[in-house]
């Protein structure tokens, strides 16, 4: 069974993906983690301009370059593994042990929920849907989409929202 929802499979086929595709995965990726299945199927695939707001998504294991990954991992109580670089290195996408997809900026401190599942995250990314800003405990605000979001604003999430 593919990690790609059927309705967006054509986007991935255009990038060279095919049914039953399997590639080797970096040994640093735990076999028990959902990221292993994602990278087995999508490692090396690069989507170019999959949506107006997304320049590129390059699926590969990323080595926790984003700030705050370790802190989010601790507050969520789950292993977080990087599965893609977005927009030419401006952001990275990570998968939690529960299957949620988080985005992390490499430009400024920011974290966002892309999707509750990998499939819903792919649909959001390829259809141009906006992600939900996330705040760590003690963090009062975050800039995303040119807007400053604050704790208590509608749609702003914290660790308890991902439990």
N, C-alpha and C positions, 0 to 999 in steps of 0.2 A: 504494500500500500504506500502511495506517495505522500510526502509531507506537503505537496502542493495542491491546493484546492483546484478542482476540475475547471471552474469558471475562469481561472487566470493561467491555466497551463499553457495557452498559446504564447503568453508573454515570455515564459521560460523557454519554450521551444525555439522562439526567435533568438534566444541567447545561447542556443546550443544544447540545452538540456533535453533529455529523452527519457521515456519510461524505463524503469528498472536501471537507471544510471547508478553506478557505484564507483567511488574513488577511495583511495587510502586517506585516512584521517591522521592528523598529528597525534603522536603518542601522548601528548600532554592532555588530550581530551579524554575524560573518563568514559569508558564504554557504557556505563550505567546511566549517564546523563542524557537528557533528550537532545542535546546538541550533537551527540555522536551520530544519531540517525540523520539529522539535518545536514551535517557536513559530509556524511557518506554519500548523500544524494546530490547535494548542491555545491560541494567544495569545488572552487575554480570557476563557477558560473558567474558571469558579470552581466547585470542588467543595466542597460544604458537608457536613460530618460524613460523609466517605466511610468512616470506620472509627471505632470507639469512642475510639481514642487520637489521632485527627486531627480538629481543629476545621475547618480549611479549607485548600485549596490553590488559590492564584490564579496561573494561568499567565500570565506576562509576563516580559519581559526585566528582570532586576534588575541594578543597576549596582555590583556588587562592594562592597556595604555591609558584608558580613560580615567580621569580623576574620579574619586568617590566609589569606584567599583567595590573595593574591599569593605567600605563602610556600608554600602547598600547590602552586600552579601551578609554582613553581620546582623543588620537590623531585620532583614527578611528571613534569616535563619536558613538559607539555602545556597547551594553552590551556584555561582553565576559564571557562564562560559561565553566568551566572545565568538560570534559566528559570522560577522560581516563588517566590512568597512563601508561607510555610506558617504556619498558626495565627495569623492576624491580625498578622503582622509579627514573630513571635517567632523565626522561622527562615527561611532561604532554601535553595532547592535549586539545585544547579549541575551542569552536564554537562561531563565532561572530553572532550577530543578523541578519546578512545578509547571514549566512550559510557557510562562509569560515571557514576552519579548520587551526588553527595555532598550531605550536609546540613550547614549551618553555623548555629549558634545566634547570634542577635543579642542575647541576654541575657547569656551568659557564654561564655568561650572554649571551644568544643567543635566537633568535626567528626566526621561519621559516614558510613559507606558505606550508602546506601539500597539500591542494587542494582548489580550488575555490568553491567547493560544498562538502557536506559530502560524497556523493557517489564517487566523483573523489578522495577524500582523502583516502577512504577505498581501492580503486583500487591501488593507489600509494603505500600505506603501505603494502598491501598483495602481490604486484608484485615487490617490491623492488626499486621503482622509487625514485630518490633523490628529496628532497624538495628544495624550493628556499629560500636563506637567506634573512632576512629582517633587516632593520636598522631604528631606531628611528631618528627623527630630531636631529642633533648635534652628532650623533654616527658615527664614521668614519669607523669602521670595526667590523667584527664578525668572529669567528672561527666556522667552520662547516665541518664535514667530513675530519678533519685533514688539512683543507685549510683555510687560512685567506682571507676573502672576504672584499673588500673595496667599499665605495660609488663610484658609477660610473662604477663598474665592470658589465659586462654582466650578467643578471639574478638576480642581487641584487635588491630587492624591498624596497619601502618605503610606508608610509601610503597612499599617493596619488594613488598608484598602486592597492589598495584594495577598493577604493571608488566606 
